[in-house]
Amino acid sequence: MSAEAQRAGAPADRAGADAAAPTSGSDAPGGSIDPELARSNFHAFMQVLINTAVANLTTSFLWFGLTFWAYLETRSVLATGVIGGTYMLFIAFFGILFGSIVDRHRKHRVMVLSSVVTLVAFLIAGGIYLAAPDGELSSLGKPWFWFFAAVILLGSVVENLRNIALSTTVTLLVPEERHANANGLVGTVQGVAFIVTSVFSGLAIGFVGMGGTLLIALVLTGLTFLHLAFVRIPEEKRVAIAGDPQRTFDLRGSIAAVSAVPGLFALIIFSTFNNLIGGVYMALMDPYGLTLFPVELWGVVFGVASIGFIVGGLLIAKFGLGRNPIRTMLLLVVVMGALGSLFTIREWWWLYAVGIFLYLVTIPAVEAAEQTVIQKVVPYERQGRVFGFAQAFEAAAAPITAFLIAPIAQFGIIPLLRSPEGRELWGWLLGDGEARGIALVFFFAGIAMIIIAVAAFRTPAYRILSQGYQRGAETAVAPSA
């Protein structure tokens, strides 16, 4: 769509639902909306939600498979840490660009673009897999491994363009008072995808190898693209706000949109610190699980434990987030820190599985809280850039931790805890076992998460943003040019 057409606010020129001009409940006076229009909008939202769920399933399936395959081929937590850190680094690098694209174009067009780029990336990865000489694809010292992993990660990261668009469709298609519940539904379907991914990634790598796993991902990506061709999102052409620059990479506009809401930047800062801790789990959770279980069984165990993701999402869809989603989020982060410290305190498989289940129950609420606040206080026309900025800022934290903790754990902490001196020093706390080094990292990461959450309760930003949300005030103002 051209900038001139956006500024003119020309009516949609295509037939079908894209030419319609419905508004969400948040835009209607008092949050009211015609019942028939509400049903139509919700049907469109569910179509988008299901399509995005399958797309997320596919990219996560291949990304999990790549992580499992890399560890089994190299037996290096450094490799898995670099893969996980690179994934988050890509998200951070592209987040602001993705947010700007979402704000500039119709959401359906954005989702189609995401599908096409992902499909092309996976096809290129397939070509690398077939062209690599025997034995070199799985060698960390050869460029084939890193090219192969980078292309898969790039195709998976582009899927986040669709996720940003999905967050804005909640505002577009769902009444304001149901935003928290809709965000809970998003967490639920993501949890379903998470379970299927973790189970079938392990089974796929175990039985058909990396080549078969890549082929499955290609087929599912193609099917998702075909279904998307029949999905329609009722949305007007965007009418540009005065003073809103028409940049493809709108860093200034993203910062202005975040800064316009008192306390919102502090919320993003808190999520960034939380992601610093999350990078520890990202880098080391699979190596710990693969120490306890063979790859096929680890995928199943992780999948069953991931039912917690669905449970958490359904609880939010049913009950919402309470009067103050920010307070709910911080309380749950304290719980997450306690769980993260304790679920590897002994090398018992059932403790790890139950701990993952309970940990994942909390994640949908934490994510939904941030999304609900942004959807409440940021104008719809700028939400893509705010979600993209938040994603970029928060995601940049995890690679720092992953890149740091992976080599420290590989060459320092793990050997220390396997030595007689290390077992004597920490055995009283962590017991015995092969993966006590990883357990020590998890323990202190959880303690740090608790400290950060408790400190956030005492900040002025927490009080300001909480009061603004509870008043239902639209505190966002149009940023200057």
C-alpha positions as a Python dict, from the first residue, in 0.01 Angstrom:
ca = {
    (1, 'M'): (0, 0, 0),
    (2, 'S'): (144, 341, -96),
    (3, 'A'): (199, 618, 155),
    (4, 'E'): (-17, 849, -58),
    (5, 'A'): (-312, 611, -36),
    (6, 'Q'): (-265, 577, 338),
    (7, 'R'): (-261, 954, 389),
    (8, 'A'): (-567, 999, 173),
    (9, 'G'): (-752, 728, 361),
    (10, 'A'): (-892, 595, 33),
    (11, 'P'): (-1168, 335, 69),
    (12, 'A'): (-1078, -29, 18),
    (13, 'D'): (-1092, -125, -346),
    (14, 'R'): (-1113, -501, -316),
    (15, 'A'): (-1427, -705, -279),
    (16, 'G'): (-1509, -919, 21),
    (17, 'A'): (-1453, -874, 389),
    (18, 'D'): (-1136, -664, 349),
    (19, 'A'): (-1354, -388, 211),
    (20, 'A'): (-1566, -379, 525),
    (21, 'A'): (-1519, -118, 792),
    (22, 'P'): (-1604, -271, 1127),
    (23, 'T'): (-1465, -139, 1450),
    (24, 'S'): (-1372, -330, 1756),
    (25, 'G'): (-1555, -294, 2081),
    (26, 'S'): (-1276, -79, 2210),
    (27, 'D'): (-1347, 179, 1941),
    (28, 'A'): (-1721, 187, 1985),
    (29, 'P'): (-1879, 418, 2243),
    (30, 'G'): (-1889, 248, 2577),
    (31, 'G'): (-1730, -60, 2425),
    (32, 'S'): (-2067, -159, 2266),
    (33, 'I'): (-2091, -328, 1928),
    (34, 'D'): (-2364, -470, 1710),
    (35, 'P'): (-2412, -839, 1804),
    (36, 'E'): (-2403, -961, 1442),
    (37, 'L'): (-2090, -761, 1372),
    (38, 'A'): (-1934, -889, 1694),
    (39, 'R'): (-1997, -1250, 1587),
    (40, 'S'): (-1851, -1183, 1244),
    (41, 'N'): (-1543, -1018, 1392),
    (42, 'F'): (-1490, -1298, 1640),
    (43, 'H'): (-1518, -1558, 1362),
    (44, 'A'): (-1248, -1370, 1170),
    (45, 'F'): (-1033, -1353, 1483),
    (46, 'M'): (-1065, -1729, 1538),
    (47, 'Q'): (-966, -1799, 1176),
    (48, 'V'): (-656, -1585, 1217),
    (49, 'L'): (-582, -1742, 1554),
    (50, 'I'): (-601, -2099, 1422),
    (51, 'N'): (-392, -2021, 1115),
    (52, 'T'): (-128, -1853, 1329),
    (53, 'A'): (-132, -2145, 1572),
    (54, 'V'): (-51, -2392, 1292),
    (55, 'A'): (218, -2162, 1154),
    (56, 'N'): (375, -2127, 1499),
    (57, 'L'): (355, -2502, 1545),
    (58, 'T'): (546, -2555, 1222),
    (59, 'T'): (829, -2312, 1291),
    (60, 'S'): (861, -2426, 1653),
    (61, 'F'): (859, -2789, 1540),
    (62, 'L'): (1155, -2726, 1313),
    (63, 'W'): (1337, -2504, 1564),
    (64, 'F'): (1297, -2762, 1843),
    (65, 'G'): (1407, -3032, 1601),
    (66, 'L'): (1715, -2831, 1508),
    (67, 'T'): (1805, -2787, 1878),
    (68, 'F'): (1759, -3157, 1955),
    (69, 'W'): (1954, -3260, 1645),
    (70, 'A'): (2238, -3015, 1715),
    (71, 'Y'): (2284, -3138, 2073),
    (72, 'L'): (2269, -3505, 1977),
    (73, 'E'): (2518, -3457, 1695),
    (74, 'T'): (2763, -3237, 1887),
    (75, 'R'): (2689, -3307, 2258),
    (76, 'S'): (2764, -2939, 2319),
    (77, 'V'): (2553, -2701, 2525),
    (78, 'L'): (2756, -2430, 2355),
    (79, 'A'): (2590, -2522, 2024),
    (80, 'T'): (2239, -2514, 2171),
    (81, 'G'): (2315, -2188, 2350),
    (82, 'V'): (2437, -2025, 2029),
    (83, 'I'): (2129, -2148, 1839),
    (84, 'G'): (1890, -2023, 2105),
    (85, 'G'): (2075, -1695, 2145),
    (86, 'T'): (2086, -1638, 1768),
    (87, 'Y'): (1711, -1697, 1746),
    (88, 'M'): (1644, -1427, 2006),
    (89, 'L'): (1902, -1198, 1847),
    (90, 'F'): (1717, -1224, 1515),
    (91, 'I'): (1390, -1140, 1694),
    (92, 'A'): (1553, -834, 1852),
    (93, 'F'): (1703, -721, 1521),
    (94, 'F'): (1381, -749, 1322),
    (95, 'G'): (1128, -651, 1592),
    (96, 'I'): (1105, -278, 1511),
    (97, 'L'): (1096, -348, 1136),
    (98, 'F'): (817, -601, 1186),
    (99, 'G'): (617, -360, 1401),
    (100, 'S'): (647, -84, 1142),
    (101, 'I'): (533, -319, 866),
    (102, 'V'): (229, -424, 1071),
    (103, 'D'): (124, -61, 1124),
    (104, 'R'): (171, 30, 757),
    (105, 'H'): (-25, -252, 593),
    (106, 'R'): (-338, -461, 626),
    (107, 'K'): (-289, -746, 867),
    (108, 'H'): (-382, -1013, 612),
    (109, 'R'): (-116, -887, 373),
    (110, 'V'): (141, -895, 654),
    (111, 'M'): (54, -1256, 737),
    (112, 'V'): (83, -1363, 374),
    (113, 'L'): (426, -1201, 353),
    (114, 'S'): (533, -1390, 665),
    (115, 'S'): (422, -1723, 518),
    (116, 'V'): (601, -1666, 188),
    (117, 'V'): (933, -1569, 347),
    (118, 'T'): (919, -1865, 587),
    (119, 'L'): (845, -2108, 304),
    (120, 'V'): (1134, -1975, 93),
    (121, 'A'): (1375, -1996, 391),
    (122, 'F'): (1281, -2357, 462),
    (123, 'L'): (1327, -2445, 94),
    (124, 'I'): (1677, -2296, 104),
    (125, 'A'): (1752, -2497, 420),
    (126, 'G'): (1641, -2809, 236),
    (127, 'G'): (1883, -2727, -44),
    (128, 'I'): (2168, -2686, 205),
    (129, 'Y'): (2079, -3017, 369),
    (130, 'L'): (2097, -3198, 34),
    (131, 'A'): (2411, -3019, -86),
    (132, 'A'): (2626, -3053, 227),
    (133, 'P'): (2903, -3317, 206),
    (134, 'D'): (2867, -3621, 428),
    (135, 'G'): (2958, -3550, 789),
    (136, 'E'): (3007, -3175, 745),
    (137, 'L'): (2650, -3059, 813),
    (138, 'S'): (2677, -3161, 1180),
    (139, 'S'): (3033, -3036, 1232),
    (140, 'L'): (3065, -2717, 1437),
    (141, 'G'): (3394, -2643, 1263),
    (142, 'K'): (3236, -2635, 917),
    (143, 'P'): (3032, -2351, 768),
    (144, 'W'): (2752, -2586, 654),
    (145, 'F'): (2620, -2631, 1008),
    (146, 'W'): (2600, -2260, 1076),
    (147, 'F'): (2447, -2170, 738),
    (148, 'F'): (2187, -2443, 782),
    (149, 'A'): (2096, -2333, 1135),
    (150, 'A'): (2090, -1963, 1042),
    (151, 'V'): (1849, -2012, 750),
    (152, 'I'): (1610, -2221, 963),
    (153, 'L'): (1621, -1966, 1242),
    (154, 'L'): (1559, -1681, 999),
    (155, 'G'): (1252, -1857, 858),
    (156, 'S'): (1127, -1919, 1210),
    (157, 'V'): (1186, -1561, 1323),
    (158, 'V'): (984, -1417, 1036),
    (159, 'E'): (687, -1593, 1192),
    (160, 'N'): (699, -1324, 1462),
    (161, 'L'): (576, -1075, 1203),
    (162, 'R'): (251, -1273, 1204),
    (163, 'N'): (245, -1280, 1586),
    (164, 'I'): (270, -901, 1610),
    (165, 'A'): (-15, -872, 1361),
    (166, 'L'): (-219, -1120, 1568),
    (167, 'S'): (-178, -905, 1880),
    (168, 'T'): (-319, -603, 1694),
    (169, 'T'): (-617, -804, 1563),
    (170, 'V'): (-725, -854, 1924),
    (171, 'T'): (-775, -477, 1942),
    (172, 'L'): (-936, -470, 1597),
    (173, 'L'): (-1181, -758, 1634),
    (174, 'V'): (-1243, -817, 2008),
    (175, 'P'): (-1432, -583, 2246),
    (176, 'E'): (-1206, -410, 2495),
    (177, 'E'): (-1350, -577, 2802),
    (178, 'R'): (-1262, -917, 2652),
    (179, 'H'): (-901, -838, 2553),
    (180, 'A'): (-748, -1026, 2848),
    (181, 'N'): (-965, -1330, 2771),
    (182, 'A'): (-872, -1318, 2402),
    (183, 'N'): (-504, -1296, 2496),
    (184, 'G'): (-563, -1603, 2712),
    (185, 'L'): (-698, -1783, 2406),
    (186, 'V'): (-383, -1686, 2221),
    (187, 'G'): (-181, -1844, 2502),
    (188, 'T'): (-399, -2156, 2489),
    (189, 'V'): (-351, -2225, 2119),
    (190, 'Q'): (19, -2149, 2152),
    (191, 'G'): (28, -2404, 2432),
    (192, 'V'): (-135, -2665, 2209),
    (193, 'A'): (125, -2594, 1943),
    (194, 'F'): (397, -2610, 2209),
    (195, 'I'): (288, -2957, 2319),
    (196, 'V'): (259, -3098, 1971),
    (197, 'T'): (591, -2942, 1880),
    (198, 'S'): (787, -3078, 2173),
    (199, 'V'): (643, -3428, 2135),
    (200, 'F'): (675, -3462, 1761),
    (201, 'S'): (1008, -3282, 1728),
    (202, 'G'): (1172, -3543, 1949),
    (203, 'L'): (994, -3828, 1772),
    (204, 'A'): (1076, -3685, 1429),
    (205, 'I'): (1447, -3643, 1504),
    (206, 'G'): (1456, -3988, 1664),
    (207, 'F'): (1282, -4173, 1381),
    (208, 'V'): (1317, -3977, 1054),
    (209, 'G'): (1615, -3756, 1128),
    (210, 'M'): (1672, -3390, 1041),
    (211, 'G'): (1587, -3436, 673),
    (212, 'G'): (1245, -3585, 744),
    (213, 'T'): (1176, -3316, 1005),
    (214, 'L'): (1254, -3044, 752),
    (215, 'L'): (1026, -3205, 492),
    (216, 'I'): (734, -3215, 739),
    (217, 'A'): (787, -2845, 816),
    (218, 'L'): (783, -2760, 445),
    (219, 'V'): (452, -2941, 391),
    (220, 'L'): (285, -2775, 691),
    (221, 'T'): (410, -2431, 589),
    (222, 'G'): (261, -2478, 242),
    (223, 'L'): (-75, -2587, 385),
    (224, 'T'): (-83, -2287, 618),
    (225, 'F'): (-22, -2056, 324),
    (226, 'L'): (-308, -2214, 128),
    (227, 'H'): (-550, -2176, 419),
    (228, 'L'): (-446, -1813, 466),
    (229, 'A'): (-555, -1739, 109),
    (230, 'F'): (-916, -1801, 218),
    (231, 'V'): (-900, -1600, 543),
    (232, 'R'): (-1038, -1245, 544),
    (233, 'I'): (-973, -983, 810),
    (234, 'P'): (-1228, -698, 807),
    (235, 'E'): (-1015, -388, 812),
    (236, 'E'): (-1019, -46, 651),
    (237, 'K'): (-722, 98, 472),
    (238, 'R'): (-510, 276, 726),
    (239, 'V'): (-563, 649, 762),
    (240, 'A'): (-235, 809, 867),
    (241, 'I'): (-233, 1020, 1183),
    (242, 'A'): (-107, 1374, 1142),
    (243, 'G'): (259, 1392, 1230),
    (244, 'D'): (301, 1013, 1209),
    (245, 'P'): (605, 949, 983),
    (246, 'Q'): (567, 695, 704),
    (247, 'R'): (889, 502, 756),
    (248, 'T'): (937, 131, 695),
    (249, 'F'): (1183, 115, 984),
    (250, 'D'): (1026, 362, 1226),
    (251, 'L'): (1251, 356, 1532),
    (252, 'R'): (1169, 715, 1623),
    (253, 'G'): (795, 652, 1598),
    (254, 'S'): (827, 335, 1803),
    (255, 'I'): (1012, 514, 2082),
    (256, 'A'): (766, 805, 2074),
    (257, 'A'): (466, 571, 2097),
    (258, 'V'): (615, 394, 2399),
    (259, 'S'): (730, 715, 2569),
    (260, 'A'): (385, 873, 2531),
    (261, 'V'): (242, 634, 2792),
    (262, 'P'): (372, 699, 3144),
    (263, 'G'): (521, 384, 3291),
    (264, 'L'): (506, 176, 2972),
    (265, 'F'): (878, 192, 2908),
    (266, 'A'): (937, 72, 3265),
    (267, 'L'): (709, -227, 3195),
    (268, 'I'): (923, -315, 2893),
    (269, 'I'): (1240, -273, 3100),
    (270, 'F'): (1105, -517, 3357),
    (271, 'S'): (1018, -771, 3087),
    (272, 'T'): (1369, -725, 2953),
    (273, 'F'): (1525, -817, 3289),
    (274, 'N'): (1287, -1112, 3307),
    (275, 'N'): (1408, -1225, 2966),
    (276, 'L'): (1767, -1200, 3084),
    (277, 'I'): (1681, -1479, 3326),
    (278, 'G'): (1476, -1659, 3061),
    (279, 'G'): (1789, -1687, 2846),
    (280, 'V'): (1935, -1922, 3108),
    (281, 'Y'): (1648, -2166, 3072),
    (282, 'M'): (1648, -2129, 2694),
    (283, 'A'): (2013, -2231, 2674),
    (284, 'L'): (2012, -2517, 2927),
    (285, 'M'): (1664, -2668, 2960),
    (286, 'D'): (1697, -2908, 2667),
    (287, 'P'): (2048, -3028, 2762),
    (288, 'Y'): (1920, -3099, 3114),
    (289, 'G'): (1621, -3291, 2980),
    (290, 'L'): (1832, -3484, 2732),
    (291, 'T'): (2058, -3583, 3023),
    (292, 'L'): (1761, -3743, 3201),
    (293, 'F'): (1583, -3894, 2897),
    (294, 'P'): (1653, -4026, 2546),
    (295, 'V'): (1547, -3776, 2280),
    (296, 'E'): (1222, -3956, 2188),
    (297, 'L'): (1110, -3977, 2550),
    (298, 'W'): (1227, -3626, 2637),
    (299, 'G'): (1004, -3484, 2364),
    (300, 'V'): (705, -3673, 2506),
    (301, 'V'): (779, -3574, 2866),
    (302, 'F'): (822, -3210, 2772),
    (303, 'G'): (504, -3224, 2566),
    (304, 'V'): (299, -3368, 2851),
    (305, 'A'): (444, -3114, 3095),
    (306, 'S'): (359, -2842, 2845),
    (307, 'I'): (-10, -2904, 2911),
    (308, 'G'): (58, -2639, 3174),
    (309, 'F'): (73, -2385, 2892),
    (310, 'I'): (-283, -2479, 2789),
    (311, 'V'): (-407, -2477, 3148),
    (312, 'G'): (-262, -2131, 3204),
    (313, 'G'): (-412, -1996, 2885),
    (314, 'L'): (-755, -2141, 2960),
    (315, 'L'): (-750, -1993, 3310),
    (316, 'I'): (-685, -1648, 3163),
    (317, 'A'): (-948, -1699, 2892),
    (318, 'K'): (-1201, -1790, 3163),
    (319, 'F'): (-1116, -1554, 3449),
    (320, 'G'): (-907, -1276, 3293),
    (321, 'L'): (-622, -1106, 3476),
    (322, 'G'): (-803, -926, 3756),
    (323, 'R'): (-838, -551, 3804),
    (324, 'N'): (-465, -490, 3774),
    (325, 'P'): (-288, -711, 3516),
    (326, 'I'): (49, -561, 3606),
    (327, 'R'): (22, -671, 3968),
    (328, 'T'): (-87, -1017, 3853),
    (329, 'M'): (214, -1038, 3625),
    (330, 'L'): (466, -947, 3895),
    (331, 'L'): (319, -1192, 4145),
    (332, 'L'): (340, -1470, 3890),
    (333, 'V'): (701, -1382, 3806),
    (334, 'V'): (784, -1435, 4175),
    (335, 'V'): (620, -1778, 4147),
    (336, 'M'): (818, -1848, 3829),
    (337, 'G'): (1142, -1766, 4007),
    (338, 'A'): (1062, -2002, 4295),
    (339, 'L'): (975, -2283, 4052),
    (340, 'G'): (1289, -2220, 3847),
    (341, 'S'): (1505, -2250, 4157),
    (342, 'L'): (1348, -2573, 4282),
    (343, 'F'): (1255, -2792, 3985),
    (344, 'T'): (1612, -2921, 3945),
    (345, 'I'): (1706, -2916, 4314),
    (346, 'R'): (1733, -3297, 4287),
    (347, 'E'): (1793, -3502, 3974),
    (348, 'W'): (1447, -3662, 3979),
    (349, 'W'): (1268, -3682, 3645),
    (350, 'W'): (924, -3632, 3797),
    (351, 'L'): (1035, -3316, 3981),
    (352, 'Y'): (1163, -3171, 3655),
    (353, 'A'): (842, -3262, 3469),
    (354, 'V'): (610, -3122, 3738),
    (355, 'G'): (824, -2810, 3767),
    (356, 'I'): (804, -2745, 3393),
    (357, 'F'): (426, -2796, 3404),
    (358, 'L'): (379, -2540, 3682),
    (359, 'Y'): (629, -2298, 3527),
    (360, 'L'): (443, -2305, 3196),
    (361, 'V'): (109, -2246, 3370),
    (362, 'T'): (234, -1898, 3461),
    (363, 'I'): (374, -1795, 3121),
    (364, 'P'): (42, -1721, 2939),
    (365, 'A'): (-66, -1486, 3218),
    (366, 'V'): (266, -1300, 3218),
    (367, 'E'): (256, -1254, 2841),
    (368, 'A'): (-117, -1172, 2832),
    (369, 'A'): (-74, -906, 3100),
    (370, 'E'): (177, -707, 2896),
    (371, 'Q'): (-33, -744, 2578),
    (372, 'T'): (-352, -637, 2756),
    (373, 'V'): (-191, -324, 2897),
    (374, 'I'): (-51, -223, 2556),
    (375, 'Q'): (-385, -287, 2386),
    (376, 'K'): (-551, -66, 2648),
    (377, 'V'): (-326, 238, 2656),
    (378, 'V'): (-174, 255, 2305),
    (379, 'P'): (-378, 371, 2000),
    (380, 'Y'): (-448, 90, 1753),
    (381, 'E'): (-264, 272, 1473),
    (382, 'R'): (63, 251, 1668),
    (383, 'Q'): (28, -85, 1842),
    (384, 'G'): (234, -271, 1582),
    (385, 'R'): (534, -50, 1648),
    (386, 'V'): (490, -75, 2025),
    (387, 'F'): (461, -454, 2014),
    (388, 'G'): (758, -468, 1775),
    (389, 'F'): (967, -237, 1994),
    (390, 'A'): (882, -436, 2305),
    (391, 'Q'): (966, -760, 2126),
    (392, 'A'): (1297, -622, 2001),
    (393, 'F'): (1397, -471, 2334),
    (394, 'E'): (1298, -774, 2541),
    (395, 'A'): (1434, -1033, 2299),
    (396, 'A'): (1774, -861, 2292),
    (397, 'A'): (1822, -960, 2656),
    (398, 'A'): (1794, -1337, 2616),
    (399, 'P'): (2086, -1379, 2370),
    (400, 'I'): (2314, -1195, 2611),
    (401, 'T'): (2241, -1448, 2882),
    (402, 'A'): (2238, -1747, 2646),
    (403, 'F'): (2571, -1654, 2487),
    (404, 'L'): (2725, -1591, 2828),
    (405, 'I'): (2584, -1881, 3025),
    (406, 'A'): (2639, -2154, 2763),
    (407, 'P'): (3021, -2134, 2758),
    (408, 'I'): (3037, -2061, 3132),
    (409, 'A'): (2828, -2369, 3204),
    (410, 'Q'): (3009, -2584, 2946),
    (411, 'F'): (3364, -2505, 3054),
    (412, 'G'): (3327, -2386, 3413),
    (413, 'I'): (3021, -2475, 3619),
    (414, 'I'): (2946, -2824, 3482),
    (415, 'P'): (3307, -2951, 3524),
    (416, 'L'): (3321, -2794, 3871),
    (417, 'L'): (3006, -2973, 3990),
    (418, 'R'): (3136, -3304, 3851),
    (419, 'S'): (3458, -3271, 4052),
    (420, 'P'): (3489, -3399, 4410),
    (421, 'E'): (3539, -3043, 4534),
    (422, 'G'): (3226, -2920, 4360),
    (423, 'R'): (3013, -3209, 4486),
    (424, 'E'): (3134, -3147, 4839),
    (425, 'L'): (3065, -2773, 4816),
    (426, 'W'): (2716, -2792, 4664),
    (427, 'G'): (2600, -3146, 4733),
    (428, 'W'): (2403, -3040, 5043),
    (429, 'L'): (2186, -2817, 4822),
    (430, 'L'): (2169, -3001, 4490),
    (431, 'G'): (2228, -3366, 4574),
    (432, 'D'): (2405, -3599, 4333),
    (433, 'G'): (2372, -3647, 3959),
    (434, 'E'): (2526, -3584, 3621),
    (435, 'A'): (2359, -3246, 3556),
    (436, 'R'): (2421, -3073, 3891),
    (437, 'G'): (2607, -2790, 3717),
    (438, 'I'): (2298, -2694, 3518),
    (439, 'A'): (2089, -2726, 3834),
    (440, 'L'): (2314, -2475, 4011),
    (441, 'V'): (2266, -2225, 3729),
    (442, 'F'): (1887, -2272, 3740),
    (443, 'F'): (1881, -2222, 4117),
    (444, 'F'): (2049, -1882, 4115),
    (445, 'A'): (1863, -1771, 3801),
    (446, 'G'): (1533, -1827, 3985),
    (447, 'I'): (1652, -1631, 4288),
    (448, 'A'): (1746, -1339, 4061),
    (449, 'M'): (1400, -1348, 3900),
    (450, 'I'): (1233, -1320, 4241),
    (451, 'I'): (1451, -1024, 4344),
    (452, 'I'): (1374, -836, 4021),
    (453, 'A'): (998, -887, 4054),
    (454, 'V'): (987, -778, 4419),
    (455, 'A'): (1192, -469, 4336),
    (456, 'A'): (953, -379, 4053),
    (457, 'F'): (662, -356, 4299),
    (458, 'R'): (834, -63, 4470),
    (459, 'T'): (894, 150, 4161),
    (460, 'P'): (695, 469, 4082),
    (461, 'A'): (639, 340, 3730),
    (462, 'Y'): (446, 41, 3865),
    (463, 'R'): (210, 271, 4058),
    (464, 'I'): (163, 515, 3768),
    (465, 'L'): (89, 249, 3507),
    (466, 'S'): (-136, 55, 3745),
    (467, 'Q'): (-341, 363, 3828),
    (468, 'G'): (-370, 459, 3463),
    (469, 'Y'): (-493, 115, 3368),
    (470, 'Q'): (-744, 92, 3652),
    (471, 'R'): (-891, 431, 3565),
    (472, 'G'): (-936, 309, 3210),
    (473, 'A'): (-773, 628, 3090),
    (474, 'E'): (-629, 645, 2740),
    (475, 'T'): (-298, 797, 2847),
    (476, 'A'): (-136, 768, 2504),
    (477, 'V'): (-107, 1093, 2312),
    (478, 'A'): (-5, 1152, 1953),
    (479, 'P'): (374, 1174, 1939),
    (480, 'S'): (520, 1475, 1767),
    (481, 'A'): (661, 1448, 1418),
}
